[in-house]
Amino acid sequence: MIKHIVLFKLKEEAGGRSKQKNIEIAKDIAAGFMEGIPSVRSVQVVTKTPGAPDDSVDMALICEFDNLDGLRAYKKHPLHVTFGDHMRSVRESRTSIDYTV
């Protein structure tokens, strides 16, 4: 099993929307991953706890796949491309890790 974790620090405002609204949009898009992308085995979007240190990231996307081929298929899937396009427009920074569970 492959776990894919992406951490995002978001702009306070982007696209005329607040950080919180942009997180909600990201969550809405990611909510379709399980049904829309066959290789996704699990998906979770988590956000920073209110009051957590300011240097914490704002949001994490956590997905699981059977193997690297599944991860590669996910990265090319139109739903993921839509998610990526949104996040590129609202983020300050992004980092990720893919590892074997």
C-alpha positions, 0 to 999 in steps of 0.5 A: 500500500502507498500513502500519499500525504500533501501538506499545504500552507494557504494564502489568507485570500486568493481568488477573491475568497477567504482561506476558509472558503478555499479549504471548503472548495478543496474538501468538496473536490476531494470528496469525489475522489473515492467514487470518481478515481478507481485507484483511490483506496482512502482519502482524508482532508484535515485542517489545522486545529484552531489555536495551533502554532502559526507555523503549522500548515493549514491543510493536509490531503492524505490518500492511499493506493494499492501501488505506485501505478494507482498513484500515477493514475490518480495524478493524471485523473481529471478530478485530481487535476481540478484539485491541483489547479485549485490548490496551485491558485490558493497556496503559499507552499506545498510539500508531499511524501509518498511512502510504502505502508 
